[in-house]
Amino acid sequence: MPWYEDWFNSDGYELVYDQRDLTDAERLADLIERSVRPEAGADILDVGTGRGRHARVLAGRGYRVIGLDIAAKAIATARQRAEDEGFTPEQIAFVEGDMRLPHFQERFDGVVNLFTSFGFFEDEADHQRAVSSIAAALKPGGWLVQDFLNAPYVRAHLVPASEKENGEVHIRQERWIEGARVNKRITLTKDGEAHTFVESVRLLTRDDFQRMYTKAGLKLIETFGDYDGSPHSDESPRLILVARKGER
């Protein structure tokens, strides 16, 4: 099983990333609305939706959202949280699936891919397949907002190790860069029993994305460096890209 299926299906994922609340998701939704100006009730696909944090925020703003993720447990959690928050299936739905496969054809006004839900694959061609599938899901003239780590910033500011407690669980994270990938070993220990997971993400750059977009029929329009919409630079914490599919 690839690392991302194992890790994203784990209960431990939310223990590690519990600091990611709806505040950042709301800031990012604000940026999406300012930069692409979606029409009221637009159909949006959230690729790599995880447990549906961003999808629920967008649905709460009146958009019709479908969340796609490869992790069955994440999708089940997303569905339950949407139901608990009172969303109907017409407002938001979640689908289990691999982003590299063409699940939809010219169905959506916009696609989002957020919180570095990309760059996982060992085969470089798989990243292009994922971008091409995203482009295929867009209507002509549709928009894409992709939120990724900023490779130069990661290389300059990598923290080799950190530890924290979350309830009864001790969390140790070890990070290193090997070639063109940033890696993380995550060890969760409770009552003396340890479980280890890994993350490994390709350090894709703005130029890498632009090349993939061009091959997929997308045009890079704008980049930002954080969720407030600051200009992108090597010192930006994020690489947020806005692209559009060509009209017929």
C-alpha positions in Angstrom: 0.0 0.0 0.0 1.4 3.5 -0.9 2.3 5.6 2.1 -0.5 8.1 1.4 -3.3 5.5 1.6 -1.9 4.0 4.8 -1.4 7.4 6.5 -4.6 9.2 5.3 -6.7 6.3 6.5 -5.1 6.4 9.9 -6.8 7.9 13.0 -3.4 9.3 13.8 -3.5 11.8 10.9 -5.9 14.1 12.8 -3.8 13.9 16.0 -0.8 15.3 14.0 -2.7 18.0 12.2 -5.2 18.9 14.8 -4.0 22.6 14.7 -5.6 22.9 11.2 -9.0 24.3 12.1 -11.6 26.1 10.0 -9.9 29.4 10.3 -7.3 28.7 7.6 -9.9 27.1 5.4 -12.1 30.3 5.7 -9.0 32.5 4.8 -8.3 30.3 1.8 -12.0 30.4 0.7 -11.8 34.2 0.9 -8.7 34.2 -1.4 -10.4 31.8 -3.8 -13.5 34.1 -4.0 -11.3 37.2 -4.5 -9.1 35.7 -7.2 -11.5 33.7 -9.4 -14.9 35.2 -8.4 -17.0 32.1 -8.6 -20.5 32.5 -9.7 -23.2 32.0 -7.0 -24.0 28.3 -6.8 -20.9 27.3 -8.8 -20.1 23.5 -9.1 -16.7 22.9 -7.4 -14.6 19.8 -7.2 -12.3 19.4 -4.2 -9.5 17.1 -5.2 -7.7 15.5 -2.2 -10.6 16.6 0.0 -9.4 14.5 3.0 -11.9 14.8 5.8 -13.7 17.6 4.0 -12.6 20.7 5.8 -12.4 23.0 2.8 -15.3 21.3 1.0 -17.6 22.1 3.9 -16.5 25.7 4.1 -17.1 26.2 0.4 -20.5 24.4 0.6 -21.4 26.8 3.5 -20.8 29.7 1.1 -23.5 28.4 -1.3 -21.4 26.4 -3.8 -22.3 22.9 -4.8 -19.2 20.8 -3.9 -18.0 17.3 -4.6 -15.0 16.1 -2.6 -12.7 13.4 -4.1 -10.2 11.4 -2.1 -8.4 8.1 -2.3 -8.7 7.3 1.4 -11.9 5.5 2.3 -11.8 6.3 6.0 -11.3 10.0 5.2 -14.3 10.0 2.9 -16.4 8.3 5.5 -15.4 10.9 8.1 -16.1 13.8 5.6 -19.6 12.4 4.9 -20.4 12.1 8.6 -19.2 15.6 9.4 -21.1 17.1 6.6 -24.3 15.3 7.7 -23.7 16.4 11.3 -23.4 20.1 10.1 -26.7 19.8 8.3 -25.6 19.7 4.7 -27.7 17.9 2.2 -26.4 15.6 -0.6 -27.3 18.3 -3.1 -25.0 20.8 -1.3 -22.1 18.5 -0.8 -21.1 14.9 -1.6 -17.9 12.8 -1.2 -16.5 10.3 -3.6 -13.7 7.8 -3.1 -11.3 7.8 -6.0 -7.8 8.3 -7.3 -7.0 11.8 -8.5 -4.9 10.4 -11.4 -8.0 8.9 -13.0 -10.5 10.8 -15.2 -13.6 10.6 -13.0 -15.4 13.6 -14.5 -15.6 15.2 -17.9 -16.2 19.0 -18.2 -18.5 19.0 -15.2 -17.2 21.7 -12.9 -16.9 25.4 -12.9 -13.9 25.2 -10.6 -11.5 22.7 -9.0 -9.5 23.2 -5.8 -6.6 21.1 -4.5 -5.6 22.4 -1.1 -3.2 21.9 1.9 -0.5 20.2 -0.2 -2.8 17.4 -1.3 -0.5 16.7 -4.2 3.1 15.6 -5.0 2.8 12.2 -3.4 3.6 9.9 -6.4 6.9 8.2 -7.1 6.4 8.2 -10.8 6.7 11.7 -12.1 4.2 11.0 -14.9 1.5 10.4 -12.3 1.7 14.1 -11.3 0.9 15.0 -14.9 -1.9 12.4 -15.0 -3.4 14.1 -12.0 -3.2 17.6 -13.4 -4.7 16.3 -16.7 -7.6 14.7 -14.9 -8.2 17.9 -13.1 -8.2 19.8 -16.4 -10.6 17.3 -17.9 -13.1 17.8 -15.0 -13.3 21.5 -15.8 -15.7 23.1 -18.1 -14.1 25.3 -20.8 -13.0 28.5 -19.1 -13.1 26.8 -15.7 -10.6 27.7 -13.0 -8.2 25.8 -10.7 -6.8 26.9 -7.4 -4.0 24.7 -6.1 -2.4 25.3 -2.7 1.0 23.6 -2.3 4.2 23.8 -0.1 6.7 26.4 -1.3 9.8 24.3 -2.2 12.5 27.0 -1.7 11.0 27.9 1.7 10.9 24.3 2.8 14.5 23.8 1.8 15.6 26.9 3.8 13.5 26.4 6.9 13.1 22.7 7.4 12.8 21.7 11.1 14.7 18.4 11.5 12.6 17.1 14.4 9.7 18.2 16.7 7.7 16.6 19.4 4.3 17.2 21.1 1.7 15.6 23.1 -1.9 15.2 22.0 -3.9 13.7 24.9 -2.3 10.4 25.8 -0.4 10.2 22.5 3.2 11.4 22.1 4.0 12.5 18.6 7.5 12.7 17.2 8.1 14.0 13.7 11.5 13.7 11.9 12.0 15.5 8.6 14.7 15.4 5.9 15.2 16.2 2.3 16.4 13.5 -0.1 16.9 14.6 -3.7 13.8 16.3 -4.9 11.5 15.0 -2.1 10.8 16.2 1.5 10.2 13.3 3.8 8.7 12.9 7.3 8.7 10.0 9.7 5.9 10.3 12.2 6.0 8.1 15.4 2.9 8.0 17.5 3.4 6.4 21.0 0.7 5.5 23.5 1.1 3.4 26.6 4.5 2.3 25.4 3.2 1.1 22.0 4.6 3.0 18.9 3.2 3.2 15.4 5.2 4.8 12.6 4.0 6.4 9.4 5.8 8.3 6.7 5.1 11.2 4.3 7.1 11.9 1.1 6.2 14.8 -1.1 7.9 15.9 -4.3 9.3 19.4 -4.0 7.5 20.7 -7.1 8.1 24.3 -8.0 6.1 27.0 -9.8 7.9 26.1 -13.0 7.0 22.5 -12.6 3.4 23.3 -12.2 3.4 25.7 -15.1 4.8 22.9 -17.4 2.1 20.5 -16.2 -0.6 23.0 -16.7 0.5 23.8 -20.2 0.5 20.1 -21.2 -3.1 19.8 -19.7 -4.5 22.9 -21.5 -4.4 25.1 -18.4 -3.0 28.6 -18.3 -1.3 29.8 -15.1 -2.8 33.2 -14.3 -1.5 34.2 -10.9 0.4 33.0 -7.8 0.2 33.9 -4.1 2.5 33.3 -1.2 0.0 32.9 1.7 -3.7 32.6 2.5 -4.0 36.4 2.7 -3.0 36.8 -0.9 0.5 38.2 -0.5 2.8 38.1 -3.5 4.7 34.8 -4.0 8.5 34.7 -3.5 11.1 32.1 -2.3 10.4 33.2 1.2 6.7 32.7 1.0 5.3 29.9 3.2 2.9 28.6 0.5 2.7 28.4 -3.3 -0.9 29.1 -4.3 -1.5 28.9 -8.0 -4.5 30.1 -10.0 -5.0 28.7 -13.5 -7.8 28.6 -16.1 -8.8 26.1 -18.8 -9.0 27.4 -22.3 -12.3 28.3 -23.9 -13.4 26.4 -27.0 
